[in-house]
């Protein structure tokens, strides 16, 4: 190589290094300026000097306290946004730390490379740089107060206030994954409302399963929160420590809100997290008209389906909302079901929605819940609503094994609630999923304990069926690992074991078929794949893959 070429090569290399350095510095500056600034503190910050005190079995901070009700963690928050936030952060800090530790661990499982994690984190910070503009200042103050009450155990992850603010949009990001082509989403939230002649006593009753599949800690670490904000309507929700928003709740004025995911898309801009919108409804709405006004004004960045009930109006409605469109679906009769797909004109025929209806499980769950409601006309009670949420059958009353995503109860619910808007009673499910006992709370008097209204735990916990189903799922997961390791005999053994633990589930036959195909036992593999197809696979992609494996098994050499 000539001396001239060497000089130019050095210059090019130096130029590349300088460009990379400038790009890195520019990125740091951009990210730094993308971090949200907390709101200015009010004049009175005396709450920040308070220390927790234990009295009468509760831990108090000012007017707020935390404790347990029949084994279920509860927190009562009262006061200004700063007082509520600081109390939440102080009283719930241990649970907040557990949630964040497990959440970060979950994310690291998806993105194990540190450099890629840093890249994604900075992208999210930049992507959400305008998030605070879409969150009302009172809720930002509450979030800021939470960070002041809870020590930051992960400063390496960036500014605590900015981090917690962004966590409030994590739920919305998961909605975008419902039909993301790169992720096999498993959305499955289902809700319903019944009233008038549909219920046993004419009360307005609603129930919902919240099937957000995040880390297991979100199921085991749920908290019942009663919030009495200054200048707003008191409300109750089933939530998580440090969360200012709501996904399932009811206020003292008789308004209920539950939020379901819907076919969405990757947005071009940020907006208000749906949990913050739901909080706004509960804190300020007395009627359906007021609730819908708040929803119409909300600038969201993902598509969602809302079930909103009103004691004053004597009914429930479903609201289908995208970043650009909002439609209200009125009930036909005295009940209404809220699945994950759109049903109103202008949205139901969108290709994204029609594809989702064919490919996922929303239609199956919708049909099964309508069957249960129809069969129970005139007798629906809170206890029966819990039975609906725990139902494990497919439409037509077909049982196709536990863990089936086409059923209302696939043993995946992060939480579940039932609400009687007429009586003002809120039932929150204890872990696991919606199977633990449903503990009753009085929205009008949170200190009024109601043990006589507790709804018993599901029988699958006592008779071992739930544990067997979990063991079967572990067998299936281990079987897939064995297949990747080319250990077909072990995979076949695990498939047989899963079938013994959870008979009739199509994924058992699927694993057996794949193992037999790997062993060259084509006839037996074809029989296993045929069996799996007859056991009603939950997702279209699974059915199509089974059909392809069946063709391979039947193919002649």
C-alpha positions in Angstrom: 0.0 0.0 0.0 1.4 3.4 -1.0 2.1 6.1 1.5 -0.6 8.3 -0.2 -3.3 5.6 0.3 -2.2 5.0 3.9 -2.6 8.8 4.6 -6.1 8.8 3.0 -7.1 5.7 4.9 -6.1 7.3 8.2 -8.0 10.4 7.3 -11.2 8.4 6.5 -10.9 6.4 9.7 -10.4 9.6 11.7 -13.4 11.1 10.0 -15.6 8.1 10.8 -14.5 8.3 14.5 -15.2 12.0 14.6 -18.6 11.6 13.0 -19.5 8.8 15.5 -18.3 11.0 18.4 -20.4 13.9 17.2 -23.4 11.6 16.7 -23.0 10.2 20.2 -22.6 13.7 21.8 -25.6 14.9 19.8 -27.7 11.9 20.9 -26.8 12.6 24.6 -27.8 16.2 24.2 -31.1 15.3 22.5 -31.9 12.7 25.2 -31.0 15.1 28.0 -33.4 17.7 26.6 -36.1 15.0 26.2 -36.3 14.2 29.9 -39.5 15.5 31.4 -39.3 18.3 34.0 -41.4 17.8 37.1 -44.0 20.4 38.0 -43.2 23.2 40.5 -43.9 22.2 44.1 -46.8 24.1 45.8 -46.1 26.6 48.6 -47.1 24.1 51.3 -44.8 21.1 51.2 -45.2 20.1 54.9 -46.3 16.6 53.8 -42.7 15.9 52.8 -41.7 16.0 56.5 -44.2 13.4 57.6 -43.0 9.9 58.6 -45.0 6.7 58.6 -46.7 5.7 61.8 -48.2 2.3 62.7 -51.6 2.5 64.4 -54.3 -0.1 64.9 -52.9 -2.5 62.3 -52.4 0.1 59.6 -49.4 2.2 58.5 -50.4 5.9 58.3 -48.8 8.9 56.6 -50.9 12.0 57.3 -54.5 11.3 56.2 -53.5 8.2 54.1 -52.8 4.6 55.2 -52.1 1.1 54.0 -53.0 -2.3 55.3 -54.7 -5.5 54.3 -58.3 -6.7 53.9 -58.7 -10.5 54.0 -55.1 -10.9 52.8 -55.5 -8.4 49.9 -53.2 -5.3 50.1 -55.1 -2.0 50.3 -54.1 1.6 50.3 -56.3 4.7 51.2 -55.0 8.0 49.7 -56.5 11.4 50.6 -55.5 15.0 50.0 -53.9 17.1 47.4 -52.0 15.6 44.4 -48.7 16.1 46.2 -50.1 14.5 49.4 -51.6 11.6 47.5 -48.4 11.0 45.5 -46.0 11.3 48.5 -48.2 9.0 50.6 -48.4 6.4 47.8 -44.6 6.5 47.3 -43.8 6.3 51.0 -46.4 3.7 52.0 -46.0 1.5 48.9 -42.2 1.8 48.3 -41.5 -1.8 48.9 -44.1 -2.9 46.4 -42.9 -0.3 43.9 -39.3 -1.6 44.2 -40.5 -5.2 43.6 -42.5 -4.1 40.6 -39.7 -2.2 39.0 -37.1 -4.9 39.7 -39.3 -7.5 38.0 -40.3 -5.2 35.2 -36.7 -4.4 34.3 -35.8 -8.1 34.6 -38.6 -8.9 32.2 -37.4 -6.3 29.7 -33.8 -7.6 30.0 -35.1 -11.1 29.2 -36.5 -9.7 25.9 -33.4 -7.5 25.2 -30.3 -9.2 26.9 -27.7 -7.1 25.1 -26.8 -4.1 27.2 -26.0 -1.8 24.3 -29.3 -2.5 22.7 -31.1 -2.0 25.9 -29.5 1.4 26.2 -30.4 2.2 22.6 -34.0 1.3 23.2 -34.2 3.2 26.4 -32.9 6.4 24.8 -35.3 5.9 21.9 -38.2 5.6 24.3 -37.1 8.7 26.1 -36.9 10.6 22.9 -40.0 9.1 21.5 -42.0 10.1 24.6 -40.3 13.5 25.0 -43.7 15.3 24.8 -45.6 12.9 27.1 -45.9 15.4 30.0 -47.8 17.8 27.7 -50.6 15.2 27.5 -50.8 14.5 31.3 -52.8 17.0 33.4 -50.6 18.8 35.9 -52.4 17.4 38.9 -51.5 13.8 37.9 -47.9 14.9 37.1 -47.7 16.4 40.5 -49.0 13.1 42.0 -46.4 11.2 40.1 -43.7 13.6 41.2 -44.8 13.2 44.8 -44.5 9.5 44.4 -40.9 9.8 43.4 -40.3 12.0 46.4 -41.7 9.4 48.8 -40.1 6.4 47.2 -36.2 6.0 47.1 -34.9 5.5 43.6 -33.1 2.1 43.6 -32.3 2.3 39.9 -30.7 5.7 39.2 -28.7 4.0 36.4 -32.0 3.8 34.5 -32.3 7.6 34.3 -34.3 10.3 35.9 -36.8 8.8 38.4 -39.7 11.2 37.6 -39.3 10.8 33.9 -39.1 7.0 34.3 -42.2 6.8 36.4 -44.1 9.1 34.0 -43.1 6.8 31.1 -44.2 3.7 33.0 -47.7 5.1 32.9 -47.6 4.6 29.1 -46.3 1.0 29.3 -49.9 -0.3 29.1 -50.5 1.6 25.9 -47.3 0.3 24.3 -48.6 -3.2 25.0 -51.8 -2.4 23.1 -49.7 -1.7 20.1 -48.5 -5.2 20.2 -51.9 -6.7 19.7 -51.4 -7.2 16.0 -47.7 -6.3 15.6 -46.3 -8.7 13.0 -43.1 -9.1 14.9 -44.8 -10.2 18.2 -47.2 -13.1 18.9 -49.5 -11.0 21.0 -51.9 -12.7 23.4 -54.4 -9.9 24.3 -57.5 -11.3 26.0 -59.3 -8.7 28.2 -63.1 -9.2 28.4 -65.8 -7.2 30.2 -69.6 -7.0 30.4 -72.3 -4.9 31.9 -75.9 -6.1 32.9 -78.8 -4.3 34.5 -82.6 -4.1 34.6 -84.3 -7.3 33.8 -81.0 -9.1 33.2 -80.0 -9.0 36.9 -81.5 -10.6 39.9 -82.3 -7.3 41.7 -82.3 -4.8 38.9 -78.8 -3.6 40.0 -76.2 -2.4 37.5 -73.5 -5.1 37.6 -70.2 -5.3 35.7 -67.3 -7.6 35.6 -64.0 -7.7 33.8 -60.9 -9.9 33.3 -57.7 -7.9 32.8 -55.4 -10.2 30.8 -52.4 -8.0 30.4 -49.5 -10.5 30.3 -46.6 -8.9 31.9 -44.3 -10.2 34.6 -46.0 -12.5 37.1 -45.5 -9.9 39.8 -48.2 -7.7 38.3 -50.7 -10.5 39.1 -49.4 -11.2 42.6 -48.6 -7.6 43.6 -52.0 -6.0 42.9 -53.4 -3.4 45.3 -56.9 -2.1 46.0 -56.7 1.6 46.1 -59.3 4.0 47.5 -58.5 7.6 46.5 -60.2 10.7 47.9 -58.7 13.6 45.9 -59.2 17.2 46.9 -61.7 18.8 44.5 -62.7 15.5 42.9 -64.9 12.4 43.2 -63.6 9.6 45.5 -63.0 6.4 43.6 -61.8 2.8 44.0 -59.7 0.8 41.7 -57.7 -2.4 41.5 -54.2 -1.1 40.7 -50.5 -1.3 41.4 -48.2 0.6 43.7 -47.2 3.9 42.4 -49.8 4.0 39.6 -51.7 7.3 39.3 -53.9 5.9 36.5 -56.7 3.4 36.4 -57.7 0.4 34.3 -60.6 -1.0 36.4 -62.5 1.3 38.8 -65.7 2.9 40.1 -66.4 6.2 41.7 -68.7 7.3 44.4 -71.1 8.9 41.9 -71.8 5.5 40.4 -69.5 5.7 37.3 -67.5 2.6 36.4 -64.7 2.3 33.8 -62.8 -0.6 32.4 -60.3 -0.4 29.5 -59.7 -3.1 26.9 -57.0 -3.2 24.3 -58.0 -3.1 20.6 -56.3 -3.6 17.2 -53.9 -0.6 17.0 -50.9 0.6 15.1 -47.5 2.1 15.8 -48.4 5.8 16.4 -46.7 8.7 14.8 -47.0 10.8 17.9 -47.5 10.5 21.7 -50.7 11.2 23.6 -52.4 10.7 26.9 -52.0 7.2 28.4 -55.4 5.5 28.6 -54.9 4.8 32.3 -54.7 8.6 32.9 -57.9 9.2 30.8 -59.7 6.5 32.9 -58.5 8.2 36.1 -59.8 11.6 34.8 -63.3 10.0 34.2 -63.5 8.6 37.7 -62.3 11.7 39.4 -64.6 14.1 37.5 -67.6 12.4 35.9 -71.1 11.9 37.4 -72.9 10.8 34.3 -72.4 9.1 30.9 -72.5 12.5 29.2 -69.7 13.8 31.4 -67.7 10.6 30.9 -68.0 10.7 27.1 -67.1 14.4 27.0 -63.8 13.5 28.8 -63.2 10.6 26.4 -63.9 12.8 23.3 -61.5 15.4 24.5 -58.7 12.9 25.2 -55.8 12.8 22.7 -54.8 9.1 22.9 -52.1 7.4 20.9 -53.4 3.9 20.8 -56.8 2.3 20.1 -58.8 1.2 23.0 -62.3 -0.1 23.9 -64.0 1.2 27.0 -66.9 -0.2 29.0 -68.5 2.8 30.9 -71.4 2.4 33.3 -73.5 5.0 35.0 -75.9 4.6 37.9 -77.5 7.9 37.1 -78.2 6.7 33.5 -79.1 3.2 34.4 -76.9 1.5 31.8 -73.5 0.7 30.3 -72.1 1.6 26.9 -69.1 0.5 25.0 -66.8 3.3 23.6 -64.5 2.4 20.7 -61.8 5.0 20.4 -58.8 5.4 18.2 -56.4 8.3 17.9 -58.7 9.8 15.3 -62.2 8.3 15.8 -64.6 7.7 18.7 -67.8 5.7 18.4 -70.3 4.8 21.1 -72.0 1.4 20.9 -75.3 1.5 22.7 -76.7 -1.7 24.3 -79.4 -3.9 22.8 -81.5 -5.0 25.7 -80.2 -5.0 29.3 -76.7 -6.2 28.8 -73.6 -5.5 26.7 -70.3 -7.2 26.2 -66.9 -5.5 25.6 -64.3 -7.7 23.9 -61.1 -6.6 22.0 -62.5 -6.0 18.5 -64.4 -3.1 17.0 -68.1 -3.5 16.2 -69.2 0.0 15.2 -69.6 1.4 11.7 -66.4 2.9 10.4 -64.2 0.7 12.5 -65.5 -2.8 12.3 -64.6 -3.2 8.6 -61.0 -1.8 9.0 -58.6 -4.6 7.7 -56.6 -4.4 10.9 -59.8 -5.2 12.9 -61.2 -7.9 10.5 -57.8 -9.6 10.4 -57.6 -9.5 14.2 -61.1 -11.0 14.5 -60.0 -14.0 12.4 -56.5 -14.4 13.8 -57.0 -14.0 17.5 -59.5 -15.0 20.3 -61.7 -12.0 20.8 -64.6 -13.3 18.9 -64.6 -16.6 20.8 -64.6 -14.9 24.2 -67.3 -12.5 23.1 -69.5 -15.3 21.9 -69.0 -17.4 25.1 -69.8 -14.4 27.4 -72.9 -13.7 25.5 -74.0 -17.3 25.9 -73.5 -17.1 29.7 -75.4 -13.9 30.0 -78.3 -15.1 27.8 -78.5 -18.3 29.9 -78.6 -16.3 33.1 -81.2 -13.7 32.2 -82.9 -12.3 35.3 -80.6 -14.0 37.7 -77.2 -12.3 37.2 -75.7 -11.4 40.6 -72.1 -10.5 41.6 -71.4 -14.1 42.5 -72.6 -15.2 39.0 -70.6 -12.5 37.4 -67.5 -14.0 39.1 -68.6 -17.4 37.7 -68.6 -15.8 34.2 -65.1 -14.5 34.6 -63.9 -17.9 35.7 -65.5 -19.8 32.9 -63.1 -22.1 31.0 -65.2 -23.3 28.1 -65.4 -22.3 24.5 -68.6 -21.2 22.7 -71.2 -24.0 22.8 -70.0 -25.1 26.2 -67.1 -27.1 24.8 -64.2 -27.7 27.2 -60.9 -27.9 25.3 -58.5 -28.1 28.2 -57.3 -25.5 30.6 -55.1 -22.6 29.5 -57.1 -22.2 26.2 -56.8 -18.6 25.1 -60.2 -18.8 23.4 -61.9 -19.2 26.8 -62.7 -16.3 29.2 -60.5 -17.8 31.8 -57.2 -19.0 30.4 -55.4 -18.7 33.8 -53.6 -15.6 32.6 -55.6 -12.7 34.1 -53.4 -10.1 35.8 -56.5 -9.0 37.8 -60.3 -9.2 37.8 -63.0 -7.2 39.3 -66.8 -7.1 39.7 -68.8 -4.0 40.6 -72.3 -3.3 41.7 -72.9 0.3 40.8 -76.3 0.4 42.4 -75.0 -0.7 45.8 -71.6 0.9 45.5 -69.8 -2.4 46.1 -66.5 -3.3 44.5 -65.1 -6.8 44.4 -61.4 -7.4 43.8 -60.0 -10.8 43.0 -57.1 -12.2 45.0 -54.3 -14.0 43.3 -53.8 -16.2 41.4 -55.4 -14.6 38.4 -59.2 -14.4 38.9 -59.2 -17.6 41.0 -58.6 -16.3 44.5 -61.5 -15.0 46.6 -63.2 -11.8 45.6 -63.0 -9.4 48.5 -65.8 -6.8 48.8 -65.2 -3.1 49.4 -67.7 -0.3 50.0 -66.9 2.8 47.8 -69.0 5.0 50.1 -67.2 3.9 53.3 -63.9 2.2 52.8 -63.5 1.4 56.5 -66.7 -0.6 56.4 -65.5 -4.2 56.1 -67.8 -6.7 54.3 -66.6 -10.2 55.0 -70.2 -11.6 54.5 -70.0 -10.5 50.8 -66.7 -12.2 50.1 -67.0 -14.6 47.1 -65.1 -17.8 47.7 -62.0 -18.9 45.8 -62.5 -21.1 42.7 -62.6 -24.8 43.1 -59.6 -25.4 40.8 -57.4 -24.1 43.6 -58.6 -26.7 46.1 -58.9 -29.7 43.8 -55.4 -29.3 42.3 -56.6 -28.6 38.7 -55.0 -25.2 38.6 -51.6 -26.5 39.8 -51.8 -29.4 37.3 -52.5 -26.9 34.5 -49.5 -24.9 35.5 -47.3 -28.0 35.6 -48.6 -28.9 32.1 -47.6 -25.5 30.8 -44.1 -26.0 32.2 -43.9 -29.4 30.5 -44.9 -27.7 27.2 -42.2 -25.0 27.6 -39.6 -27.6 28.5 -40.7 -29.7 25.6 -40.0 -26.8 23.1 -36.6 -26.4 24.6 -35.9 -30.1 24.2 -37.0 -29.8 20.5 -34.5 -27.0 20.0 -31.8 -29.2 21.4 -32.8 -32.0 19.0 -33.9 -34.1 22.0 -37.1 -35.5 20.5 -37.5 -38.4 22.9 -37.6 -36.0 25.9 -40.0 -33.7 24.0 -42.3 -36.6 23.4 -42.2 -37.7 27.0 -43.1 -34.1 28.1 -45.9 -33.9 25.6 -47.4 -37.1 27.1 -46.9 -35.8 30.6 -48.7 -32.5 29.7 -51.6 -34.5 28.3 -51.9 -36.4 31.6 -51.9 -33.2 33.6 -54.3 -31.2 31.3 -56.2 -33.6 29.0 -57.6 -32.4 25.7 -55.4 -29.3 25.2 -54.3 -28.9 21.6 -50.8 -27.8 22.5 -50.1 -31.2 24.1 -50.9 -33.0 20.8 -48.9 -30.4 18.9 -45.8 -31.1 20.9 -46.2 -34.8 20.6 -46.7 -34.5 16.8 -43.5 -32.4 16.4 -41.5 -34.8 18.5 -42.8 -37.8 16.5 -42.1 -36.1 13.2 -38.5 -35.4 14.4 -38.2 -39.1 15.2 -39.3 -40.1 11.7 -42.6 -41.6 12.9 -44.7 -39.9 10.3 -47.9 -41.9 10.7 -48.1 -41.3 14.4 -47.1 -37.6 13.9 -49.9 -37.2 11.4 -52.4 -38.6 13.9 -51.1 -36.3 16.6 -51.4 -33.2 14.3 -54.9 -34.3 13.3 -55.9 -34.6 16.9 -54.5 -31.1 17.7 -56.5 -29.6 14.9 -59.7 -31.2 16.2 -59.0 -29.7 19.6 -59.7 -26.2 18.3 -56.4 -24.2 18.3 -56.9 -20.7 19.7 -55.0 -18.7 17.0 -55.2 -18.9 13.2 -51.4 -19.0 13.0 -51.3 -22.1 15.2 -53.9 -23.8 13.0 -52.0 -22.9 9.8 -48.7 -24.2 11.3 -50.4 -27.4 12.3 -51.8 -27.9 8.8 -48.3 -27.4 7.4 -46.8 -30.0 9.9 -49.6 -32.4 8.9 -48.7 -32.0 5.2 -45.0 -32.7 6.1 -46.0 -35.8 8.1 -48.1 -37.1 5.2 -45.6 -36.4 2.5 -43.8 -39.3 1.0 -40.1 -39.4 0.7 
